[in-house]
Amino acid sequence: MTAGLQRVTLIVGLGLVAVFVFVAIFAPLLAPYGLAQNSSDGVAFVAQQPPSGQHWFGTSVRSEDVLSRVIFGARTALLVIAISLLMSLVVGVPLGLVSGYIGRALDRVLVLFMDAIYAFPTLLLAIVVSIVVAGGQSSSFGGVLSAAVAITAIYVPQYFRVVRNATVAVKNEPYVDAARVTGASTSRIMFRHILANVTQSLPVIVTLNAGDAILTLAALGFLGFGIEPTQAAEWGYDLNKALSDVSNGIWWTGIFPGTAIVLVVLGLTLVGESLNEVLNPMLRTRRALSPATVAGDSARIDLEKDAPATELTVAELELLDSDTVADKDSSAGEGVA
């Protein structure tokens, strides 16, 4: 369904996402050292050591291997993205269905609540939710869960609004009325008949939100509200610790985590934009038109535009009508009155 530049964009995006997922899944096998390891065989690593054969990406100010931190950071990002987007779908989609189909006071209350959440600055909301959920926990699961819940609070209103608006548009369609007449329950109508027809745009939104979730996670870690560094590697935290290295000419502690963030977000964005062009019926219809058809339509429009407007008398109209009847008779019944 793709061609030309769009196909190249989709393939490049899928390639970057595939590398990201592969590195995240097999991080313990690919990383040469542990995520917080600063020594090997009883010998401590040299802090801020430039890239070498022993440390391909150098070492950080905490004497940790930068390559290992980058690889384990992919696993952390994938976990946070998967948990946050799954919770956003589980919460936002059913609420949007119920609000759009039932309506009345419930719809007004839910819309008001979601609009209030949506009005908050996203990063500030994520920080507040992360502080409340973390509760001082420094474990790996607690840190990942708090970051995922913080990102979920940002995206639930988006899925709610998309599904709710689509439900309002289709709840009076003939197929919904037919299901209602046959005695189907409200839950069956919502989740069996309406849900499949209001979620076509969700794959695109999920893909784009995944890239935005990585940026939000990196922002939380950069500001110090992310995951404990000894429990899980996080790219935003590593960028924060690399700030003081820039003025000293130490580039490797910040360039590699930052490049990882850019590549992953770029890949997810390319996939999302390509899916939008493939799944959007307006763009698909526009691509389906051949150049010849478009040229013929343009010529027809020009001819109609250049044709002079004339007024016909009653006699001319009667003559035209008689000619039309004759043409219909000669076409053996194939004419249309």
Beta strands, then each sheet from edge to edge (+ up, - down):
strand 1: 39-40
strand 2: 43-44
sheet 1: 1+ 2-
end
